[in-house]
Amino acid sequence: MFCTPFCYRMVLTEEVRELETVVKTVKQHSYSLDNNALKELKLIGERYRCVKNYVYSRYSGINSIVLIKRDRDIRDEWVKTKFAEQWKLPARYWKLALSEAVSNIKSSWSNIKLRVKSAVNKNKKLSKQELHYIRYILKADELYQRILQNKSIQIPEAIKLYRLDTGYLNSLIRRLTRKYKGKVPYSNTDTFSIDTGLYSYGDGQIRISSTKKGKRVTVKLKDRNIYDRTMTVKFKDNRIELHCPLKIAKKKHGYQNIIGIDKGYRTLFAVSGKTTYGENLNNYLSEETERLKEVNSARNRFYALKNRYLSEGNYAAAQNIELNNLGKIKYNRKKAKHDQRVKSYINHSINGLIKNEEPGEIVMEDLSFASWNDRFPKSVKRKLSRWIKGYIKARLEFKCEYNSIKYTYINPAYTSQICSKCGEFGARSGEVFNCTNCGTIDADINASLNILKRRDDSEIKLHTDYRKVKEILQARIDRQ
């Protein structure tokens, strides 16, 4: 379509605005709901979850890779055949659930392709032409699906000239896809979404559409904010939380410093400037680990007693234990309180890092903690649960974007095993790194210095295999 200069400027202005904003999720909290309102909202969440789980089970397979690109076709088919009537939900609800599930499936396939691509990039036995062929297949969903279905495909003449063993390469694609695909997604929470047609505000309340036509559930809120976008409804005991994504303007500090950071257990972050942040994280996690250990030990005894009563046919006693000793409300409330305390501390630590270090760029290893199996004992990994690891990564990335700070991921291989001064391999003993040439240094600070240096390393790329990294490092030591 022809675009006038004015139209072009309008489009460009919108793109600039997008670059200058970041999405922040704000929360609205409700007061306690009465039983009828809670029951109705829970019913919506349960049916919403059923829609999503059906979509996951039906369309997550290799036969639906192309189909999910056209989720409107799925929706139209459900309407035409009246298939959607089984969900017993207003159309806006099940359409949101369908769209949400399809979006998650698309993201899952994108992640699978990235992992396949990363694996073949590390395969030294593959030629450039073979890598070109695999990348070409991964970009074309129709070809990718047919290969996974073990069907023949048509490839361009230019690729045919390579005279490749496509049978082997197709088998490699299938094998790596099986390796990284994992289980079919499944939702076990009754969280659901509402768009602007499913709710309205008024008098400090929000009115949410129910399963009954023309009826809405009235929920009293703790604030009088009004939003006009799709939100997520989450249950917190007998209350709900509304999660609303808002676009907010980025801050522009003009910071120039480039720093390297290393994630740690003793401290949250060690910075190449030889400072540390989040020194009390270990204390918070240790306290909660010990508390849960005692609580769960007591609960396990009650579970055993309940099962014994059930086996003896004493159902009244078993029910009494279930009601008075194995309730989840108090248990979940205390755990949620701890989780919120840890989140607050993590955010406080990241804010302190940004304020004091004034970074224009932060260089770091992948904060998904993929390599922790080798770095820490089981007792430590138990404390650093998956949600904490993911939360640290998400919050650090968000605060970098919000503060207009560039963040760069580097290859972390051996950053904690070489000396930041001379480059020799050394040994880490707890909090200390020992080098035979340079003596001792704080292990986390040493790693952060190596991470910063890795940013400008022309030989070691992000996806360089760790064995190749060791060869490069050893060659440098030999040359010295």
N, C-alpha and C positions, 0 to 999 in steps of 0.2 A: 504494500500500500504506500502511495506517495505521501511524504510527510513534509509539510512546510517548515521553513526555518523556525517559526514560532512554535510549531508543534514539537519540533526536535528539541528546542530549548526547554519546553515543558517536561518532556520525557527525561532529559538530562537532569533537570532540577529534581525530579522525583527520585532518580537514582542516587543523586548526591545526598538527598535527605535520608534515604535508606542507609547509606554508608555512615551518616552522622548520628544514627540512632542505634540503640541496643534494646533487646526485649528483656523486660524484667517482670517476673511473676509476683503480683501482689495478692494478698489473701484477705478475704472477708470471713469473719467468724459469726456464727449464729448463737443465740441462746439455746437452752435445752428445748428439744421438740417434744410435743405431746405424742402419745403412743400412736395415734391414728396418722399423724403427719409423718412420723418416722417410719411407720410400717409402709406407707404409700411410696415414700422416696426409696426405701430399701427394695421394694418390689420393682420400681423402675430400674434401679441399679442391677438387680439380679437378672432381669430380662435383657437389659443392655449388654451385660456380660455374656449371656447366652448367644446373642447375635454375633458378638466379636469372636467367641470361641468357635462358632460354626464356620465363620469366614476363615479363621486360622486353619481349621482342620480341612476345609474344602479347597482353599485356594493357595496354600503354602507350598504345594508340591511343584515338581518340575513341569507338570502339564499346564500350569496356570501362569507361567512367567509372562507370556504375551498378553493373556487375558486381563491380568490385573492392571495393565497399562490403560485399559478402558473400563474403569470401574463403573462408569455410567451405564455400560451395557449390562453389567450384573444387576444394577439397580432397576433398570427398565425391565429386565427379564423377571425379576421378583414381583414387580407390579403387574406385569402382563399376565403372569401365570397365577397371581394371587398367593404366591409362595410366602410373601412377607406377612400375611395375615396370621400365621402361626405364632409370631412373636408377641402378639397382643400388645403392641406399642403404637402410639401415634407415629405417623410416617416420618416426622422430623427426627424422632429419636432413633429409629432403626437405620435411617439414612446416615445419621452422624456416626453410629456404631460401625456401619459398613465402611464408611470412608476412613474412619480411624484405624480399623483393622487392616484395610488394604494399604494405607500409608505405612503402617508398621511392617507389613510384609515386603513392600518395596524397599524400605530401609534395610531390612534383613538381607535381601538379595544384593543390595549395593555393598553391604559389608562383606558378604561372601565373596563377591567379585574382587573387592580390594585385597582380601586375604589370599585369594588365588593368585592375583597379580603379584603380590609381594612374595609369595612362595616361588613363583617361576622366575622372578627377578634375581632371587638368590641361588637359582639352580645353575651352576657353572657349566653343566653339560649342554645347555640349550644355546643354539646359535642365535644371532640377531634376527635371522629370517624366521626361525621358529618362535621367538618371542613376539615378533611382529604378527604372526599368524594367531597366536593365543590372544593377544590384545585385541586384534580385529574381531575375533569371535566374541569376546567378553563385551564388546561395545554393541554388538548386534543381538538383541534379545531373541529374535526369530531363529537365528543360527545357533545361538547358545542353547535354546530350548530343544532344538532338533538333535543337537549333539548329545545332550543329557538323555534324550529319549532313544538314543542309539539309531538315529535316522540319518540318511544321506543328506548332504547340503551342496549348494552351488556356491563356489568361491570365485572371485575375480581372476581374470587371466593373469594379471600381474603377480598374484600370489602363486598361481599354478606354476609359473616359471621357476619358482624356488625349488620345485621337485622335492617337496617335503614328505616325510612319513606321517601323513595326516592321521592314519590309524592310531599310531603311538601317541601323537599330540592330543587327539580327541579323548583317548583313554586317560591321559594325564589330567585333562580338564575334568573329566567325570570323577576321577579318583580324588582330586583336590576338593571338588565341590562336595562330595560325600563327606570328606574329612571335616570341612568347615561349616557344613549346613546345620548341624546340631538338631535338636528336637523341634517339633512343631510348636510355635508359640502358644501359650495358654494364659488366660487371665483368671486369677482367682480372687480378685477384689471387685466390689460392687460399685466402683467409681464410674461416673458417667458424665457426659458433656451436655451442655445446654447452649443453644444459640439464641439470638435476640428474639426469635419467634416463640421461644419456649419459656420466657420469663419476663417479668415487668417489675419495676420498683414503685414504692409508694409508702410514705409514713414510716420510714425506717424499717421497711419489710421488703422481702422479695417473694413474688408469687410465681411458683414453678408449675408448669403444666403437669397434670397427673395422667394416669392411664385411662381415665374416664373423660370422654369428650366434653369440652366446655368447663371442666372442673380444674381448679388450681390449688396447690398446697401453699399456704401462707407460712412464711418463716420469718421470725423477728431477728434482725441483725444487730450487731454491737456497734455499728457505725452507720452513717447516712450517705456513704459514697454510692455513686451510681455509675455503672459501666455499661458499655454497649457493644460487646463482642462475645464471641464464643468462650464460655468458661467451663471449668471442670468442677464437679461436685464430689467432695470426698467426705466420708463419714469419720467422725471422731466420737466414739461412744454414742451418746444420744444427741449429739450436735452435728452440724455439717460445716465444712470449710469450702469456700468458693475461691478457686484459683483462677486469676485473671491475668493474661499476658498483655503487658502494656509496652509501647515503644517510648523510650525516654532518651533525651539528648545525651550524647557522650560528653565527657569532660575533656578539655584540652589543656594539659599542663605545660607542654613543651619540654618534658623531661628528655635528657640526652644519654644518661648512663646506660651501659650494657652490662648486665649482671648474669651470672650463672647461679642456679639454685639446685640443691640436692635435697630430695625428700628423705626424711629420716624417721627413726622411731623414738629416739631420745628427744629430739626436737622436730618440729614440723618441717621447718626449712632451714638449711644452712646456705649462706650466701657467699659468693666468691670474694666479697669485701670483708670476709672473716667475721661476720655477725650471724647470729642465729635468731629464729623466731618460733614461737609456739613451744617453749620449753616445758610447759605444764601439761601438754597433751597426754603424755605417758601417765601422769598422775590421774587425770580424769578417766582414762580408759582402764587403768588398773583397779581403781575403786569400783567401777561398775562391773568389771569382770568378776571381782571377788563377791560383790553383792549378788549377782546373778547365779554364781556358783552355789552360794548358800541357799538362795530361794529355790532354785531348780532342784537341789538335793532334797529339800523338804517336800517339794511338789511331787518328786518321783516316789517318795515314800507313800504319799497319799494316793497316787495313781496305783501303786502296788496293792494298797489296802482296798481301794475301790474294786480292782479286778478280782481280788480274793472274795469280797462280798458277792460280786456278780456270779462267780463260779459256784458259790455256796447257795445261790438263790435268794440271798438277802438283798433284794432290790431297794428296799426303803433305806437301808444303811448306805448303799452305794450312791443313791440319789442325794442323800444328806451330805456326803463328802463332796459330791460334784457341786452342790449349791454353795456350801460354806467354805470349802478349802481349795477348790480348783477354778475359781472365777478368774476371768481375764481382764475385767475392767480396771481393777486396782493395779494388777501386774502391768498392763499396757500403759496405764497412766504414768507410772513411775519410770518405765523405760522411755516413754516419749519425753518426759521431763529431762532425763539424762541426755537423750539425743539432741534436744534443743539446746542444752547447755554446751555440748560439744560443738554444735554448729555455730553458736554464737562465738565461741572461743576461736574456731578456725577463721571465721570472718574477721574477727578482731586482729588476729595475727597477720592475715593477708593485708589488711588495711595498714597495719603498722609497717610492714615490709615496703609497701608502695610509698607511704609518706616519708620514711626515713631514707630509703635507697634512691628514690626519684628515678626509676628506670624508664628509659625509652624503649628498651627491649629486654625481655627475660628469656634466657636460654635454659632449657630444662629437658630432662629425659621424660619419656612417656609416663604420665602420672596415673596410668591404669594399673600400675604396680605388677606388671606381668612377670617380672623376674624375682619376685619376693620369695618364691619357693626355695631358692638357693641362698638368699641373703639373710633370712631370719628363721629362728627356730619356731616350732609349732606353737609354743606358748605366746609368742609375740603376734603371730598371724591370727590367732584366735581373738586377740584384742582389736586388731585392725580389721574389722569386718568390712565386707564388700561395700556397704553403703557409704562408709567413711571414705574409702579410697575414691569412689566415684564422686562423692560430694566435694572433696578437696579439688579434684581435677575440674569439675564443673564450675566451682566458685572462683578458682584462680583464673580460668579462661574468661569467665564473665567479667571479673573485675579488671582484667587486662583490656578487654574490649571497651568497657565502660570508661576507663581512664585513658583510652587511646594509646595503649601500650602494645607494642608488637610482641608476640610470643613465638618462640622458635623451638621446635623439637629436634633433638639430636640423637644419634645412635649411642645408647648408654653402655655398650659393651666395654668392660674393663675400666670404666671411669673410676670405680672404687678400688681397683687393684693395682694401679700404677701411681708413681710419685708425681705430684704436680710440678715439682721443681726440676727433676732430672729425667723423668720418663721411664725409670727402671720399674720393674715389677717388685712389689713389696707385699706385706702381709697386714691384713686388718685384724686387730685384736680388740673386740668390743668398740670402745669409743676412740681408739687410737690407731693410726696407720703408721707402720714401721717401715722405713727405708734404710737399707744398709749404707747408702751414701749420705743421705741428708738427715737421718735421725727420725724423730717422731713428729707427727702433726695430727690435729683433730681429724678424725676419719671423714666426717661429713663435710668439713671445710675443704679437705683435700679433694673429695669427689666433686664439689661445686666448682673448684678451680679447673679441674679436668673437663667438666661439662662446658665451661665457658670457652676453653681452648678448642674443644671439638667443633664449635660453631664455624671456625675458619679453617677446618681441616679439609683440604682438597682431596685427600685420598679416602677418607672414611665418610661415606655417605650415610643417610638415615637408614637405608635398607641393606647396607653391607653386612654380609654374614659374619657372625661373631668369630668364626674360625679365621676368616680373612682378616678381620680386625686384629686378631692376635698375631698373625703373620706380619702385618704392617708394623705393629708396635715392636715386635722382636727384631725386625730388619732395621728399624731406627736405632735400637739399642746396640745392635752389632756394628752399625756404622760409626756410632760414638766411640 
